Amino acid sequence: MKYDVIIIGAGPAGIFTALEVIRHKPDQKILMVEKGKPVDKRHCPKAETGKCMNCKPNCMITTGFSGAGAFSDGKLSLSYEVGGDLPTLIGEDFAQELINYTDKIYLEFGADEHVEGNYEGEEIKEIRKRAIRAGLQLVNCPIRHLGTEKAQQLYLNIQNYLQEKGVEMLFNTECDNIILENDVCRGVRIEDKSGVREIFGDEIVIATGRRGADWLEKVCQENGIAHKPGTVDIGVRVECRNEIMEMVNKVLYEGKLIGYPKPWKNKVRTFCQNPGGFVAQENYDNNLAVVNGHSFKDLKSENTNLSILVSHNFTEPFNQPIAYAQKVGELTNMLGAGHIMVQRYGDILDGKRTWAKELAQSNVRPTLKDAVAGDITAAMPYRAMTNIIEFIRMLDQVVPGFASGETLLYSPELKFYSNKVKMDTNLNTNIGGLHCLGDSSGWTRGLMMASAMGVLMGRKLLEKEN
Ligand SMILES: Cc1cc2nc3c(=O)[nH]c(=O)nc-3n(C[C@H](O)[C@H](O)[C@H](O)COP(=O)(O)OP(=O)(O)OC[C@H]3O[C@@H](n4cnc5c(N)ncnc54)[C@H](O)[C@@H]3O)c2cc1C
């Protein structure tokens, strides 16, 4: 059995590749290989247990049909300025065109018509003025918010559609390696509970997400796929009361602020702002517990959370950003006895740990109930920690009260974007018939950009067919 297209990873990048191809050429034989479960079989036990159960063999939050998208907040960033570096590869205008096109597909499958962050009143001018004074760049990005609970239904609609159109899906099946013949990729080696086998296809698309970034780096090294170490982000998830964030939440919905604090002037930015949201834990395969955040469409908390991320690049003699960030995460997990650690900003400035009883003395109460009060500075590298403290001071000029002593900082928040696979504008790697997409390729960092890259991949595959 030989397929026209084999897609490894059924996250947004892989899904939109399949969608674009099958909608325009229904006779294409497409196989999707996914190590997790179908979207309707995914269920995070935390809803009942109240704490992360570290599911084996795979985390329910990040694996399965729709990838990290199903249980994600489902915030679709509708501007090319947010979500990754794809625009630098294909051009900003074209990237925006792809996003607009992809957005229409999301609407067809049930996304909410409403777009947040299109506000154009006086308040936005005021926020920009404050940002300029603070030395911060303000990026305003309209957002279509699916909401965690609605995202699952939307992706189920897509899963059903693809299956009805004859796209084959192998779940609980993991890709182990690619099959090469003279620098051309002929297929993949896959493993499920019945064992290892080889399957062959004309075009192989790898879209394994952040979760598969380590694995893809190994595959690149073993098979001579041209790539370079990318960036890794180390940071914290910050949580404060909605009242503090009120104006930014109302006007921008998701305000992206970027700064280069002294003395190193590294890029530091806000990311993934969740008004009325909840702080969440996710676990990577190697038992690494990292913090994230999301918000439901209907259920709201009294807090807003967002992450502050510090970009790290390495050159020589060390060039393994993923390993570096993992060590920071492991150290933090060790100090938190396997849990996410939380500390008050004021305690960091005072050079003391936070105690659980002190958390109860604040206006802001942690929405991640099993986070452990402690000292995140004992595990955070000095440079990253100083960048975060300075950036919070800058943000306080835009959002008065943000640098309050009771503001909560959860750690570790790590974003692995490393291993940028070298690709041309047709999304070809240096290996014939092999393409790498989405977050695992290092070119995207979000639902919409990963989906749009999938659409582009689909179009390129269709061009090859014609
Ligand atoms: C809790 C959380 C909240 C988020 N919220 C948002 C948000 O609001 N907005 C936003 O834009 N982004 C958000 N993100 C990020 C977003 O989900 C990702 O950027 C996006 O899903 C990337 O899509 P992808 O297709 O590249 O990879 P993924 O969605 O990660 O999908 C990759 C798939 O590949 C599978 N896989 C991995 N390795 C293998 C293998 N070897 N063999 C077979 N299958 C494999 C995985 O199981 C997974 O299903 C969030 C992420 C998380 C974890």
The ligand as an ORCA input file, in Angstrom:
! r2SCAN-3c Opt
* xyz 0 1
  C      -2.460     24.307     27.086
  C      -2.141     24.964     25.764
  C      -2.834     26.116     25.382
  C      -2.571     26.735     24.150
  N      -3.308     27.808     23.770
  C      -3.127     28.365     22.555
  C      -3.939     29.427     22.100
  O      -4.872     29.849     22.772
  N      -3.686     29.980     20.893
  C      -2.664     29.538     20.109
  O      -2.480     30.083     19.020
  N      -1.896     28.504     20.490
  C      -2.105     27.905     21.686
  N      -1.313     26.847     22.074
  C      -0.303     26.360     21.142
  C      -0.963     25.572     20.018
  O      -1.773     24.565     20.555
  C       0.134     25.025     19.108
  O       0.903     26.103     18.622
  C      -0.447     24.269     17.926
  O      -1.280     23.228     18.352
  C       0.684     23.724     17.046
  O       0.148     22.915     16.052
  P       1.014     21.742     15.403
  O       0.121     21.058     14.452
  O       2.288     22.274     14.902
  O       1.412     20.769     16.609
  P       0.541     20.045     17.747
  O      -0.765     20.686     17.915
  O       1.409     19.924     18.927
  O       0.265     18.590     17.159
  C       1.292     17.665     16.954
  C       0.716     16.262     17.020
  O       1.742     15.353     16.650
  C       1.635     14.182     17.465
  N       2.952     13.541     17.491
  C       4.089     14.011     18.068
  N       5.110     13.185     17.829
  C       4.603     12.149     17.111
  C       5.179     10.964     16.559
  N       6.483     10.684     16.680
  N       4.356     10.113     15.872
  C       3.026     10.396     15.726
  N       2.441     11.508     16.223
  C       3.227     12.376     16.900
  C       1.199     14.714     18.815
  O       0.543     13.702     19.535
  C       0.256     15.847     18.418
  O      -1.077     15.420     18.365
  C      -1.564     26.208     23.291
  C      -0.860     25.054     23.677
  C      -1.141     24.433     24.885
  C      -0.391     23.177     25.255
*
